[in-house]
């Protein structure tokens, strides 16, 4: 089967998996619910089944899909830009910046909502955006190159991580517990306010990645060859890096640092569906959404009534995957 045929098959399977996850994942939880009663009593504040289904489980599944699709698209774009299959959206340090903003808000005891988001989530969005601007500005000094981007991202991310440790050290036991829980990554949303709050950022970032899929294919061949074929290299790089920052910042603001989604999903899709980013973009969005929705469903049911933070589960899956990818790369370059 050709790459195009495999990509088409993956797209059809992704759509079916997306619909199945959307319909089935809200049915699982620590307590059974009567779906018929929930549907018939929708809008009734006295109905526990309707409340659990429409205000807790369905928003959580939708949030997982939005976050998973965002992280997967961000990882796909960054891997293409750096021509490095081991790069992920957290390489830029944006996640650490978001985490610093959130723990600072928790330390200061800020409450309420801002931009339809809890104050801690809004602070995470601001922190992630600030770090993204710093990384992009630093990497662009004297001309852009992927090495400068990765090094500046790692360095500024480490500075943000040091800030997180300092804030935790200065906090009391209750605040430290809240910070540690947030840093594990989770999707504890109630209602649809948080989803609506990040939706504009996700939509803008996703459109940028999908719109520049063809140019990203050209950039894989090198900047000089892409420029010779009419690609405005500097503008396209800036747009794609802005998209990565928007997608990652939005995801981190509501879910915390959920790692490895942007590594596992895009890398697997490249192995199965080829290297054409015009096809990989929609696939990454679909399968990233399905992947995180399923992971979160497993995380909140496998030890019910207790929950495993979904960031812990993705790290348990992503760590071995990363080592496998690294080992396969070494085997390909090792002498016979």
N, C-alpha and C positions, 0 to 999 in steps of 0.2 A: 504494500500500500504506500502511496506517495505521502509526502508531508502534508499536502493539502487535504488528502483523504483522511489522514489521521486527525488533523486539526478539526475537520468537519465532524468526525465521529466524537471527538472530545467535546465539541460544542453542544451537540445533541445530548450526549450523556450528562454534560454539565447542567443544561437546562432542566432535564428530568431530575437530576440529583438536587438541584436548587428547589424545585417545586416540592419534592418529597421531603426535604429537610424543613422547609417552611411549614408544611402540613403536619409533619410527625413530631418534630422536636418539641413544640409547645405541649405535647401530650404527656411528656415524661417529666417527673419531678419527685420530690420527697413524699408527696401525698397524691392519691388518685383524685381525679376530678371527673365529673359527668359532663362530657362535651355537649350533649344535647341540652342539658339544663343551662350550661354556660351560654349557649347560643340563644336559647329562648329567653333568658333573663338578662341579656346584654343591656347595660345601662342601669341596672338595678343595684344600688350601692349596698343592699342587704344580702345580695347573693354571693356567697363565698366562691362558688365555682366560676362565676363570671368575673369576679374581682381577680382571682388568681390567674385565670387564663388571659384576660384582656389587659390587665394592668401590671402583671408580673412576668408571666412566661412569654407571651407573644412579643412584648417590647424587648425582652432580653434576647430572644432569638433574632429579631430584626437588628438589634444592636450588634450581636455577634457577626451577623452577615455583613453589616456595613463596615465594621472594623476589620474583619477578615479580608473583604474585598479591597479595602483601602491599603492595608499592609502588603497584600500580595502585589497590587499594582505598583506600589512604591518600590518594592524589592525588584520587580521586573525592570522598571525604568532605571534604577540605580545600577543593576547588574549590566544592563546594556550600555549605559554611559561610561562605566569604568572598565567595560570588557572583562569583568571579573565575576565568575559564577558564584564566588563565595561572599560577595558583597551583599549586604542587606540594608533595609531602611534605617536600622539602628547604627550603622557605621557612621552616619553623619553626626551622631551625638544628639540628635533631636529628642530622642526618648529620654535621655538623661536630663536635658533641659526641661522637658515637661515634668519629669519627676521632681526636679528641684522646685519648680513653681508650685506643684501640689503640696509638697511637704512644708514649704514655707507658709502657704495658706493655712495648713493644719496647725503649724506651730503658733501662728498668730491668732488662731481661734476664729477665723473669718467664717461666717455662715451666710445663708441666703442664696440667692440665685443672681446670675449675671449672664446676659445673652441667652436666656433659657437654660443655662447650665448651672449646676452647683458651683459655688465660688471656687472650690478646690479644682474642679475641672476647667473653669475659665482661667485660673492661674496656671494650670498645666498647659493650656493652649498658648497663653502669653509666653511662658518660659520656653516652650518648644519653638515658637516663632522667633524669639530673640536669638536662640542658639542657631537656628537655621540662617538668619541674617548674618550672624558673626562668621559662621563657617563659609557661607557663599562669598562674603566680602573678603575674607582672608585668602581663600583659595583662588580668587580672581585677581589678586595683586600680581601685576607683571605678566598677565596671561594665564589662562586656565590649563591645568593638567590634572589628570585623575589622581596622581600620587599626592599632589598638594591637597586635593579635596579629602582624600581618605585620612591623611595625616592630621590635617586641621580638624576634621570631624572627631577623630579619636582623641586628640589632645583636649579640645574644648569639652568633649563629653566627659573626660576624666576630671576636668576642673569642676564641672557640674556635679559629678559624683562625689567629689570631695566636699562640695557645698552641702550635699545631702547628708553626709556623715556628720558634718559640723552642726547642722540643724537638729539632727537626731540626738546628738550629744547634749545639746542645750535644752532638750525637751523632757517633760516628765514621763512617767511610765505609760499613762493613758495615751498621750500624744504619740509616743514612740510606737505603741501597738498599732494605732491607726495608720501610721506611716508605713510600718512594715507590711501591714495587710494591703495597703494600696500598692506598694512596690512589687507585690507578688503578681499583680495583674488580675483583674476581675471584671465582671459585667453585671454588677449589682445595680441595675437601673429599675426605676419605678415610673411607669407612664412613658410618654413619648416626647417629653420636653427635651431631654438630652439628645435624642435622635434628630429632632428638628434643629437644635442648636448647631450641630456639626455638619448637617446636610449640605449647606452652601459650600463649605470648605472641601468636603468630599467630592461634590459634583464638579467644582472648578478643577481640582487636581486630577480627577478621572478624565475629564474632557481633554485636558492638556496632554495626558499620556496617550490617550486613544487617537487624538488628532495628529500627533507627531510620530506615530508608529512607523511610517515609511522613512522619515528622516532618521529615526533611531536605527533602522536597518542599515542605512548608509554610514552612520557613525561607527558601526561595528567594523567597517573596512578601514578606519583611520580618518583623522580630521582632514588631511590633505586631499585624499581621494573624494571624501564627501563634499568638500568645498569645490573641487573640480567638477562635480556633478550638479552644482547649483544649490547646495544646502548652505543656509546661513548658519554656520556652525555655532558661533557665539550666541546668537539669539535662541537657537534650538536648545543648546545646553542650558541656558538660563531658564527657559520655559520648563524644561523637564526637571531641573533641580528645584524650581519653585513648586512644581507639582508634587515631587517627593516630600518636600517640606510641608505642604498643605495636607497631604494624605496622612503622613506620620503624626503631625501635630494634632489633627482631628481625632485620630484613633487613640493616641495616648491620653488625650484629655478626658475621655470617657471610660477607657478600659485599663489605663495604666500601661506599664511596659510589658506587653505581651510579646514575647520574643519568638523568633524562628519562623513565623508565618511567611514573612517575605523572603525567606531562604528556601524553605521546603517546597512551597507551591510553585513558584516560577521555575526553579531548577528542574523539578519533576516534569513540568509542562514542556520545557525545552527538550528534554530527553524524549518525550513522547510525541510532541507535535511540531518539532522543527524550530527554526530560528526566526521566522517571520513575525515581527512584533505587531503587524497589523492584525494577525490572527491571535497572537498570544495575549494581547491586551484584554479582549472580552473573556478569553479563557481564564486568565488570571483573576479577573474580578469574580467570575462565577465560582470557580473552584476554591478560591480563597474564602469566599462567603460560606460555602458548604463546609470546608475544612474546619473553620473556627466554630461554626454552629454545632457541628457534631462533637468537636472537642469539648465545648462548653456543656453540652448535654451530658456527655460522659462524666465530666468533672462534677456536675451537680447531682448525679444519680448513683454513681458507682459506690459511694460510701454514705448514701442517704441515711439519716437526715443531715449528716455533715456534708460539707462541700470542699472539694479541692479547688484552690484558685486556678483558673484556666491557664494563667501564665506559667504555673508550675508544670501542668500537664504538657503544654507545648514545648517547654524546655526539656522535659524528659524525652519527648519524641524528637526534638530538634538536635539535641546533643549527639546522639548516635548517628543521625542523618548527616550532620556536619562532618563527623569523623569518617563516615563512609565516603562522602564526596571527596574529602581531602585525600583519603587513601587511594581512591580510583584515579585521581589526578596524578598522584605520585607514580602509580603503576604505569600510566600512559607515557610518562616522561622518563622512566627509569631505563637504563641500557639493558639490552638482552644479554 
